């Protein structure tokens, strides 16, 4: 694993420390690595994997986009910002903005696929349909 990937994973682990996916799963170990591992299976680039590690970090933690820019540069920071839902933004505005950044769009597709799969496993039809709609909108 490259130094940049190690740094991205360490940053995600630090900032998401103590967060859970659902009620029983460590957020980074289960969700973040789940999304990244899906992308590895599809042989996506190192940049995709870095954004995968960081896809929820600005939206859900105290990490700032300035930190991401300083550590990973403008291209990664732009993708992380594009995948970050802003507070006053509608879902449609968010997905439209996310889709315009190629790195962010592909990571968000894998994030939604991971979440849809887990929603199906837990028989949460409402969440499953939400993520399938997300995939559909990003694939259009």
C-alpha positions in Angstrom: 0.0 0.0 0.0 1.4 3.4 -0.9 2.2 6.1 1.6 -0.8 8.2 0.5 -3.2 5.3 1.0 -1.7 4.6 4.4 -2.1 8.3 5.3 -5.8 8.3 4.0 -6.6 5.2 6.0 -4.9 6.6 9.2 -6.8 9.9 8.8 -10.1 8.1 8.4 -9.3 6.0 11.4 -8.4 9.0 13.5 -11.3 11.2 12.7 -14.0 8.5 12.7 -12.7 7.0 15.9 -15.6 5.7 18.0 -18.1 6.0 15.3 -20.3 3.0 14.5 -22.0 1.8 11.3 -25.4 0.8 12.6 -25.3 -0.4 16.2 -22.6 -3.0 16.1 -20.0 -2.3 13.4 -16.9 -0.1 13.7 -17.4 2.7 11.1 -13.9 2.5 9.4 -13.4 -1.2 9.7 -16.8 -2.0 8.3 -18.1 0.8 6.1 -15.0 2.8 5.0 -13.0 -0.3 4.3 -16.0 -2.0 2.8 -16.4 0.8 0.2 -12.6 0.8 -0.5 -12.4 -2.9 -0.9 -15.3 -2.8 -3.4 -13.4 -0.3 -5.4 -10.2 -2.5 -5.2 -12.2 -5.4 -6.7 -13.1 -3.1 -9.6 -9.4 -2.1 -10.0 -10.0 1.6 -9.5 -7.1 4.1 -9.2 -5.2 5.1 -6.1 -7.0 8.5 -6.2 -10.4 6.7 -6.1 -9.2 4.6 -3.1 -7.9 7.8 -1.3 -11.3 9.5 -1.8 -12.9 6.3 -0.7 -11.1 6.4 2.6 -12.0 10.1 3.0 -15.6 10.1 1.5 -17.4 10.9 4.8 -14.6 12.6 6.7 -15.6 16.3 6.1 -19.3 15.7 6.3 -19.2 13.6 9.5 -16.2 14.7 11.5 -14.1 17.7 12.5 -11.7 17.2 9.7 -11.7 20.2 7.3 -11.3 20.4 3.6 -8.2 22.6 4.2 -6.6 19.6 6.0 -7.4 17.3 3.0 -6.0 19.9 0.6 -2.8 20.3 2.6 -2.3 16.5 2.8 -3.5 15.3 -0.6 -3.7 18.3 -3.0 -6.5 20.0 -4.9 -7.7 17.1 -7.0 -8.4 14.9 -4.0 -9.8 17.8 -2.0 -12.2 18.7 -4.8 -13.5 15.1 -5.0 -13.9 15.0 -1.2 -15.8 18.3 -1.2 -18.0 17.1 -4.1 -18.9 13.9 -2.2 -19.7 16.0 1.0 -23.4 16.9 1.3 -23.6 20.5 2.4 -26.0 21.5 5.1 -28.5 23.7 3.1 -28.3 21.5 0.0 -31.2 19.3 -1.3 -30.4 15.7 -2.1 -31.0 16.4 -5.8 -28.5 19.4 -5.7 -26.0 17.3 -3.8 -26.2 14.3 -6.2 -26.0 16.7 -9.3 -22.9 18.4 -7.8 -21.3 15.0 -6.9 -21.9 13.6 -10.3 -19.9 16.4 -12.0 -16.7 15.2 -10.3 -15.6 11.9 -11.9 -13.7 10.7 -8.8 -16.5 11.7 -6.4 -19.2 10.1 -8.6 -17.5 6.7 -8.8 -16.8 6.7 -5.0 -20.4 7.7 -4.3 -21.7 4.9 -6.5 -19.6 2.4 -4.5 -20.7 4.0 -1.2 -24.4 3.7 -2.3 -23.9 0.1 -3.5 -22.3 -0.8 -0.1 -25.2 0.8 1.7 -27.9 -0.7 -0.5 -26.4 -4.2 0.0 -26.4 -3.7 3.8 -30.0 -2.4 3.7 -31.1 -5.4 1.7 -29.3 -7.7 4.2 -31.2 -6.1 7.1 -34.4 -6.1 5.1 -34.7 -2.3 5.3 -36.6 -1.7 2.2 -36.9 2.1 2.6 -33.1 2.5 2.9 -32.5 0.0 0.1 -34.8 2.0 -2.2 -33.1 5.2 -1.2 -29.7 3.9 -2.2 -30.9 2.3 -5.4 -32.4 5.7 -6.4 -29.0 7.3 -5.6 -27.3 4.8 -7.9 -29.8 5.4 -10.6 -29.4 9.2 -10.4 -25.6 9.0 -10.5 -25.7 6.5 -13.4 -27.9 8.7 -15.6 
